Amino acid sequence: MDGSQPISIEQDVVLARQTVRRLAIECGLRLVDQTKLITAASELARNTVIYGGGGHMDWEFVEEGTRRGLRLVFRDEGPGIADMKLAMTDGWTSGGGLGLGLTGAKRLVDEFSLESTPGVGTRVTICKWN
Amino acid sequence: MDRIPILRMGEFLLVTIQVDMHDQLALTLQDDLSEHISRYGSKGVLIDISALDIVDSFIGRMIGTISGLSKIMDAETVLVGMQPAVAITLVELGLTLPGVSTALNVERGMRLLRERVLAQ
């Protein structure tokens, strides 16, 4: 990983968005892709605070041939997700939100993976290519 | 405490969001707006988001709530200035802001508000 920052409180969600904006520009993503990645990061960072009880965002620049991309990992050591299928259902929420965080973030990026173990924590990895 | 300023212009309220809002700031704005509508009997609310680089599901929900509660309080809400990249992202996120009136810029938004209020 090229860097990491804590996501513990609500204000850290704003800081995470600002970091992702800077990284996305550095990565050479075009404006629409920057906007999508920042928005996805905002949803996942909020989940880390609200459901995970705080955690971290890690990032790394990735290359594949001539393509460059930005990979972000949101990880927490919270209660985990009991029903992954339900969590990936549009409109379902356990926390009074709109239920668009995980599913919406997935639609906004090129790669998405969700790993969660009840009692251990949750790890969401996303990647956007230029 | 941080606050988004609300300007009063006759029977309308004008809000220009120029900072990257954390969630509590968005909720405070929602409360402040309903309080202003009630206190001044405002007939319309114009929210300018041209300075916002992103609108996520939380801010989207706040915009929808403001629109809904102002309607209940007999005021119209118009959202103006959404950047194209933000619009594309919102639709892909799954947030189409049903029931929220929009206009391209402040000028058109004000015209729309005046027409709505005159028609009543």
Interface residues (C-beta under 8 A of the other chain):
Chain A: E10 Q11 V13 V14 R17 Q18 R21 L31 V32 Q34 T35 K36 I38 T39 S42 E43 R46 D90 G97 L98 L100 G101 T103 G104 R107 L108
Chain B: D20 M21 H22 D23 Q24 D53 I54 V55 D56 S57 F58 G60 R61 Q83 P84 A85 V86 I88 T89 E92 L93 G94 L95
